[in-house]
Amino acid sequence: MAASADATISTTEKRNIWKVIAASSAGTLIEWYDFYIFGSLATIISAQFFPKGHETAALLGTLATFATGFIVRPFGALVFGRVGDVVGRKYAFMVTLLIMGLATTAIGLLPSYESIGVLAPVLLLLLRLLQGLALGGEYGGAATYVAEHSPDGKRGFYTSFIQTTATLGLFVSLGVILATRLSIGEDDFKTWGWRVPFLLSVVLVIVSYVIRRRMEESPIFTQMKAEGKTSKSPLRDSFLHPQNRRLVILALFGATAGQGVVWYTGQFYALYYLQTVLKVDFVLANQIIATALLFATPFFVVFGLLSDRIGRKPIMMAGCLIAALTYFPIYKAMEAYSGWNPLEPNATAVNPNVVMLTVLVFVQVIYVTMVYGPIAAFLVELFPTQIRYTSMSLPYHIGNGVFGGLVPFIGTALVASTGNHFAGLIYPISIAVLTFIIGSIFIREDRSVRWHSITSHSGNGGGVPPSRSASSPSDARL
């Protein structure tokens, strides 16, 4: 199928697809960078915006603030999903880019707790909420935009490049943080240097905004709007019609919830675990995560391409199951190779085996690529064109924003409350198993759904797929 899809598009049209992917990915990467520098700096931010003397409470407060950005993402999905299905994909993710950039830059300018007292964490929370709202509208737009430019049989491959942006955004955030920290020293970084990664956002956002302004609207959406076939009420059509509501619920519990916890366990919880439990040096812990991300990121594309051949569901379900079965052994091995003595909780890691710790994190990120690489193609194929932006955004952001985003907070809280440093794994393992069971039983995904190549200008209005009612389920069968 992939070969036949390639045969139907010209070299020029392939080049146009790559331009779409590059422009969409650049903006999405910057939004993820903005969103994740907060999490990457959680241990430092906790000392800046919360009272001193209660380090664990301050860290939990910071992680809770971090989590609110995830919890509010579904509301952003509803707001900007409707805008994207009514006004246009491009307009929606242009607005989200500006909101994200302004909120992130403002965090870099925010006075500390010592300067303005309790107002500091309150303002930090409000800015974090704006970040969450913006990201809630970004991903669905970018994934839908790229998918609607992709030919049949290649959607998994092309949309997988959007999937790399979340991990690359985290990688870039770690790189900027490390570069700043190493260039100015630890003391200055903790005092004021932590603001630099936030302030840098304003430059990145301006560049991305200029690039995105030059993009054309999705041709599928453009023709559908010209023919008067857009949904008048995407929210009602997505969530009140029984068939589409069922699709949304199954997408959440049978795919995105498990994908979300695997994503945040393999990347963020691994970082917190290294820093706060195993007491690995801040710079070294970030270097371990960054190296693992660098080597694992190409596998998003590998599994996206593979999903075009064997299906999205088998890869995602395998990722959830393998992760659930191996997290405990992996984290026990991380303890063994860290040089940290659990009998001396206040001791720091001694001579950690950096190579093995990096390998263990790399394995976790491979799980991330399995569950995350195919998910965009799976979601865009699941819902009708008229309500695609709205319908796919909500389960994605609940799965990632709520189930996934709470992993660091719940995991850290469980460790603090039980005294068992492996207790934090109970939550992600439980959700991954739940998703494996529901997804395996109830989802019957069909990757052969045909839209016709949107780059083909012959027949069916230049490749616009046959119109489906906004109240009808898509060709992906459950």
Stockholm file with secondary structure:
# STOCKHOLM 1.0

chainA/1-478         MAASADATISTTEKRNIWKVIAASSAGTLIEWYDFYIFGSLATIISAQFFPKGHETAALLGTLATFATGFIVRPFGALVFGRVGDVVGRKYAFMVTLLIMGLATTAIGLLPSYESIGVLAPVLLLLLRLLQGLALGGEYGGAATYVAEHSPDGKRGFYTSFIQTTATLGLFVSLGVILATRLSIGEDDFKTWGWRVPFLLSVVLVIVSYVIRRRMEESPIFTQMKAEGKTSKSPLRDSFLHPQNRRLVILALFGATAGQGVVWYTGQFYALYYLQTVLKVDFVLANQIIATALLFATPFFVVFGLLSDRIGRKPIMMAGCLIAALTYFPIYKAMEAYSGWNPLEPNATAVNPNVVMLTVLVFVQVIYVTMVYGPIAAFLVELFPTQIRYTSMSLPYHIGNGVFGGLVPFIGTALVASTGNHFAGLIYPISIAVLTFIIGSIFIREDRSVRWHSITSHSGNGGGVPPSRSASSPSDARL
#=GR chainA/1-478 SS CHHHHHHTSCHHHHHHHHHHHHHHHHHHHHHHHHHHHHHHTHHHHHHHHSCTTCHHHHHHHHHHHHHHHHHTHHHHHHHHHHHHHHTCHHHHHHHHHHHHHHHHHHHHHCCCHHHHTTHHHHHHHHHHHHHHHHHHHHHHHHHHHHHTTSCTTCHHHHHHHHHHHHHHHHHHHHHHHHHHHHHHCHHHIIIIITHHHHHTHHHHHHHHHHHHHTCCCCHHHHHHHHTTCSCSCHHHHHHTSHHHHHHHHHHIIIIIHHHHHHHHIIIIIHHHIIIIISCCCHHHHHHHHHHHHHHHTHHHHHHHHHHHHHCHHHHHHHHHHHHHHHHHHHHHHHHHHHTCCTTSTTCCCCSCCHHHHHHHHHHHHHHHHHHHTTHHHHHHHHSCGGGHHHHHHHHHHIIIIIIITTHHHHHHHHHHHHSCTTGGGHHHHHHHHHHHHHHHHHCCCCTTCCCCCTTCCSSHHHHCCCCCCTTSCCSSCC
#=GC SS_cons         CHHHHHHTSCHHHHHHHHHHHHHHHHHHHHHHHHHHHHHHTHHHHHHHHSCTTCHHHHHHHHHHHHHHHHHTHHHHHHHHHHHHHHTCHHHHHHHHHHHHHHHHHHHHHCCCHHHHTTHHHHHHHHHHHHHHHHHHHHHHHHHHHHHTTSCTTCHHHHHHHHHHHHHHHHHHHHHHHHHHHHHHCHHHIIIIITHHHHHTHHHHHHHHHHHHHTCCCCHHHHHHHHTTCSCSCHHHHHHTSHHHHHHHHHHIIIIIHHHHHHHHIIIIIHHHIIIIISCCCHHHHHHHHHHHHHHHTHHHHHHHHHHHHHCHHHHHHHHHHHHHHHHHHHHHHHHHHHTCCTTSTTCCCCSCCHHHHHHHHHHHHHHHHHHHTTHHHHHHHHSCGGGHHHHHHHHHHIIIIIIITTHHHHHHHHHHHHSCTTGGGHHHHHHHHHHHHHHHHHCCCCTTCCCCCTTCCSSHHHHCCCCCCTTSCCSSCC
//
